[in-house]
Amino acid sequence: MLLFGLDKSLTSAEDFAEVKECLTSPLAKFVIWGLLSALLYHLVAGVRHLIMDMGIGETLEGGKLGSKIVIVVSAILIALVGVWVW
């Protein structure tokens, strides 16, 4: 859907204004924030798994600590993205 909006916004100035108006609605901002939140959590969890592949945090205690760190870092990044989107 976002690629369609990008394609449409590049065709003319009127289409750009239409896409801009659509993306400034609260529902569109909420959907964009939700998508970015999911991507950020996935990114942080992926970095955790890469660190675990290097042999760090492979124990039960390390895994629990790593999952708590992922949740805290993701929450901070999601809040920052929320401020950026809104």
N, C-alpha and C positions, 0 to 999 in steps of 0.2 A: 504494500500500500504506500509506503514511504517512497519507494522507487517510482511509483506512478506519479506521486506528487512532485517529485524532483523533475521527472520528464515533462510534466505539464507546466511547471513553473518556468522552465527554460524556453518554452515556445513563444510566449508573448508577455508583455507587461500586464495585460489584463488577467491572464491566467496566473501570473505570479501573485497578483493582489488577491485573487480568489483563493489560492492555496494558502497564502499568508493568513487570510481571514479564517480559514478553516482550522489551521494549526494553532491559532490563538484562543480557541474555545477551551473552556475548562475540561471538557471530556477528552479532547485530543491531548491536552497537556498531561492528564492523568494516565492515559494509555501510553504516551511516550515515557513518562516517569516509570510506569510499571515495567515496560520493556527494558529500559536502561537498568532498573533495579535487578531484574533477573540476570542480565548480562554481567553486571558488576559482581553479583554473588558468585556466578559461575566462574568469572575470572579469578576472584580471590581464592575460591576453593581449588581451582586448577593450579594456582601458584603453590598452594599447600601441598598438593599431590606431587608437584615437581620437587619440592623440598624433601618430601618423604622418599622420593625416588633416589635422592642423594644419600639416604640413610639417616636423616635427621627426623626424630619424632616418630619412630616406628614402634615404640613400646605402647602399652595401653595408656600409661599416664601421658606420654607425649602426644598420643592421638587425641585424648580428651582435651589437653591444653591447646592443641592445634585447632580443634573444632571451635573452642571458645574464642580463640583469637580470630578465626575466620568470621564468626558471627559479629564480633565487636567491630572489626575493620569494615566489614560489609555494611553494617548499620551506619557507621560514620560516613562512608562513601555514598550510600543511598540518601542520607540526609543532605549531603552536599549537592548531589545531583538534583534533589528536590528543590533546593534553593536556586540552583542554576536554571531549572526548567520553569519554575514559577516566577 
